[in-house]
Amino acid sequence: MSDGRSLREPAQRVSPRARTVWLIGALAQSLLVATAVVLAVWVWDWVDMPSWVVVLVGLGLAAYVAIVPQWRYLVHRWEVTDTAVYTQSGWWARERRIAPMSRIQTVDYAEGAVARLFGLASVTVTTASAAGALEISGLDKHRARELVDELTVKADAVEGDAT
Amino acid sequence: MTDTATQRELARDHDWQRLDPRMLLVHPVKELLRFLPVLIGIFLARTASGGAPWHLIGVAVPIGLGVLRYLTTSFRIAGGRVELRRGLLNKHVLSTPLDRVRTIDLTASPIHRLLGLTTVRIGTGTASTSQDDRLDLDGLPMDRARLLREELLRVTPTDEPTGDAPAGPRVVLGFDPAWIRFAPLTSSGLVIAAGVLGALSQLMNTIGGFDHLDPSGWSDSVSGIPVWAAVAGALVTLLVLVSGLAIGGYVVANWGFTLTNGGGAWHLRRGLLTTRETSLDDDRVAGVSLCEPIGLRIAGGGQVRAIVTGLDSKQQGSAVLVPPAPFRVCVAVAREVLGVTGPVDAPLVGHGTTARRRRYTRALLPSGALLVVVLLVVLLEDLGTWLLVPPLALLVAAGFVGADRAASLGHALVDRYVVSRSGSLHRRRDALSVDDVIGWNLRSTWFQRRAGLTSLVATTAGGTQSVRILDVPEHDAVALADDAVPGLVSQFTVQHSPAS
């Protein structure tokens, strides 16, 4: 019954510098977990964990830091046409979101603390549904500005109250 | 009611005006109740010291506050806006355009009912949850409130009179006391019981009741009874108690439930003590959810909620179209509300073997893992094999749940409604009008991608904000999204090549 069509990936990649930002984020997360484990096992003696388990946790964290930012970079993509916005994000779970231009309510531009150091920004497009926000993170700052302008003009050109 | 009287009534709305003077009776009583703990404290202190009548100030303050609240609150409907002004020191003016009014709730607490008053809550679908941002006209006479409701809903531009409007509202559903039998089968009894237990334990804690409990005394007094009998007795008592609470909750909330249709809106009415009337604008009803929690399903029951644009899941209570009731009643109402039968009756398209297998694996894996762990512990620690019985039973139960989940999986696109069904312990069938789909999310984990499946989510501005079609083959998902909203998804598709 299916006519064999499937979704292609969105056309645009995010900035390559996004990998660095994600790497810093992953490092911070891993350090947090590692600190918690070290404190719980050796400093406060809360749990009696065999050392091989600790090594395993360490390896897992290292793999997370090494792989996930790269994986994200392969997945995160976006595309804007005259009638729709299409984003793809995630790594293990891949989320593709499509919103028609006529339903866009707000366009947000945000620079995170770390992202700002690398000249990156994120653009979030919201619709009237709480389940429908489309976030494009890791965009080059100037590209993001252009995108916001483009989206505002395009969303304004369509009629309706977007609900 | 003559037209001129109506006109006069509504013309008066243009000026700032106070609410009904009878609220002078309601507000002080409410304030007194709110200050009750303080008042009790003051009175106790007074009887202890026996001094001058200072304690009367404690009564005067709440009454004064109540009177002030009446005097400082006023509203008007002018220039296409509803405005509510209140506050003595912090002046607060709430104002909303009339065409943003989405729902109107009339709530009457027992005090209000005694005086023939009701509270008009004007719903605009705002995301704010602050009490201050609610547009409540607390205290209007009943007939005045009804007039106001008609007026407010009529000006909604989407609600032009279609010419052959039926005279008077048509009753779609009336309450049947026999439905009370479904109450103990819902989880509401447990929820109420937990609430009561929480409140009781807090009370006990405050008055130090726990210190007086002496568990050792209990074991003496029950020593004559065998343990199994004590446990069984306790269970039966608990069951009866929870069922009683569930029935009580059901009756208080749903007594006199009626659903009527008229004037381009659906009107819901319910409540034993506090009565609630909700009006849902026809065009805001984007779809319905037919819910069958396991308890209700076994007894052949279900319930129906409306997916209302601008009414989020926190306000779902006011979108219940059918309280727990026989399933045929639910189905009939769902058909009536949607105006078409397809979304309720049409057979659903299954999701294929892979999706069904995923239901089994996901149900069986956790309980299987538990069984292995218990088996290892039993073998290593040399414990009794009877320990294996609970995990085995759990595994069997999980198998049934998995089979049921596999059987309920299905979706369809009929009569311009996206229909999705899934779940076992809480099975539901959602129908969402394609006109209210405001975006698509396709989510797939690595496992799902390998199986060629994806979860298609149609986002909407009402209800739970989305309708999810679980684990549907990707080609079907794309085809469905494209058929439902033509021209949106197709620009991002490619013809699937057999190689990939």
Chai-1 contact restraints between the chains, C-beta under 6 A:
chainA,res_idxA,chainB,res_idxB,connection_type,confidence,min_distance_angstrom,max_distance_angstrom,comment,restraint_id
A,S2,B,H475,contact,1.0,0.0,6.0,A-B,restraint_1
A,S2,B,D476,contact,1.0,0.0,6.0,A-B,restraint_2
A,S2,B,A479,contact,1.0,0.0,6.0,A-B,restraint_3
A,G4,B,H475,contact,1.0,0.0,6.0,A-B,restraint_4
A,G4,B,H496,contact,1.0,0.0,6.0,A-B,restraint_5
A,R5,B,V478,contact,1.0,0.0,6.0,A-B,restraint_6
A,R5,B,T493,contact,1.0,0.0,6.0,A-B,restraint_7
A,S6,B,E474,contact,1.0,0.0,6.0,A-B,restraint_8
A,S6,B,H475,contact,1.0,0.0,6.0,A-B,restraint_9
A,S6,B,V478,contact,1.0,0.0,6.0,A-B,restraint_10
A,S6,B,H496,contact,1.0,0.0,6.0,A-B,restraint_11
A,L7,B,V478,contact,1.0,0.0,6.0,A-B,restraint_12
A,L7,B,F492,contact,1.0,0.0,6.0,A-B,restraint_13
A,L7,B,T493,contact,1.0,0.0,6.0,A-B,restraint_14
A,R8,B,V494,contact,1.0,0.0,6.0,A-B,restraint_15
A,T81,B,Q491,contact,1.0,0.0,6.0,A-B,restraint_16
A,A84,B,L488,contact,1.0,0.0,6.0,A-B,restraint_17
A,Y86,B,F492,contact,1.0,0.0,6.0,A-B,restraint_18
A,W92,B,T445,contact,1.0,0.0,6.0,A-B,restraint_19
A,W92,B,W446,contact,1.0,0.0,6.0,A-B,restraint_20
A,A93,B,T445,contact,1.0,0.0,6.0,A-B,restraint_21
A,R94,B,S444,contact,1.0,0.0,6.0,A-B,restraint_22
A,E95,B,R443,contact,1.0,0.0,6.0,A-B,restraint_23
A,R96,B,L442,contact,1.0,0.0,6.0,A-B,restraint_24
A,R97,B,N441,contact,1.0,0.0,6.0,A-B,restraint_25
A,I98,B,W440,contact,1.0,0.0,6.0,A-B,restraint_26
A,A99,B,G439,contact,1.0,0.0,6.0,A-B,restraint_27
A,P100,B,L488,contact,1.0,0.0,6.0,A-B,restraint_28
A,R103,B,I438,contact,1.0,0.0,6.0,A-B,restraint_29
A,T127,B,I438,contact,1.0,0.0,6.0,A-B,restraint_30
A,T127,B,G439,contact,1.0,0.0,6.0,A-B,restraint_31
A,A128,B,I438,contact,1.0,0.0,6.0,A-B,restraint_32
A,A128,B,A461,contact,1.0,0.0,6.0,A-B,restraint_33
A,S129,B,I438,contact,1.0,0.0,6.0,A-B,restraint_34
A,S129,B,T459,contact,1.0,0.0,6.0,A-B,restraint_35
A,S129,B,T460,contact,1.0,0.0,6.0,A-B,restraint_36
A,S129,B,A461,contact,1.0,0.0,6.0,A-B,restraint_37
A,S129,B,Q465,contact,1.0,0.0,6.0,A-B,restraint_38
A,A130,B,Q465,contact,1.0,0.0,6.0,A-B,restraint_39
A,A131,B,T459,contact,1.0,0.0,6.0,A-B,restraint_40
A,A131,B,Q465,contact,1.0,0.0,6.0,A-B,restraint_41
A,A131,B,S466,contact,1.0,0.0,6.0,A-B,restraint_42
A,G132,B,G439,contact,1.0,0.0,6.0,A-B,restraint_43
A,G132,B,T459,contact,1.0,0.0,6.0,A-B,restraint_44
A,T163,B,T309,contact,1.0,0.0,6.0,A-B,restraint_45
A,T163,B,A461,contact,1.0,0.0,6.0,A-B,restraint_46
